């Protein structure tokens, strides 16, 4: 359990450090991400990005448990 938490933490840190480069390739503006912009209000629901990250993390954790 502790090994899994450490790996998840490292993945979160790596994603945070790499976010400027990841946003350049379109991560965060995928099809399925909902963006509503009004005068004084912006709503952003990253549904497509969340699904993609979930699939990638599930695959990584599956590989670690193998």
N, C-alpha and C positions, 0 to 999 in steps of 0.2 A: 504494500500500500504506500509506504513512504517513497519508494522508487518511482511509482506512478505520479505521485504529487510533485516530486522533484522534476520529472520530465515535463509535466504540464506547466509548471512554473517556468522552466527554461524555454518552452515553446512560446509562452506568453511574453517573456522578456525579448526573445528573438523577434517576434512579430512587432512588438513595440519599437524596437531598434530599426527594423527594416521597413516600417510603415511609410516613410517618405518615398522609398523606391517601389513599394507595393502599390501605392496609390497612383503612380505613374503608369503602371500596366493595366489599370482599370479596376483593381480590387476595391470595392466600395461603391462602384457605379455599375454593377452587373444588372442584367435583365432580371426583374423581380424585386429590385430595390425600389422602394416607394419614396419619392421626394415631392413634397408639397411646399411651394414657396409663396408666401403672401407678403404684404407690405412689412409688417412687424413680426412675422411668424415664419418659421421654417420647421417642417416636420420631416424627419428622415427615418425610415424603417428599413434596415438592411436585411430583408428577408432572403434574397438570393445569396448575398455574401455569407449570411449566417448558415445557410444550408451547405454552401461549399466548405466553409470552415469546419462544420460538423462532420462532413464526409471525410475530410482530410485527417482530422483528429481521430475519428473512429478507425481509420486505416492505420494510422501511426500506433495507436494503442493496441490494435489487433496484432501488428507486427511485434510489438514489445512483449505481448503475452504469449507469443508463439514459441 
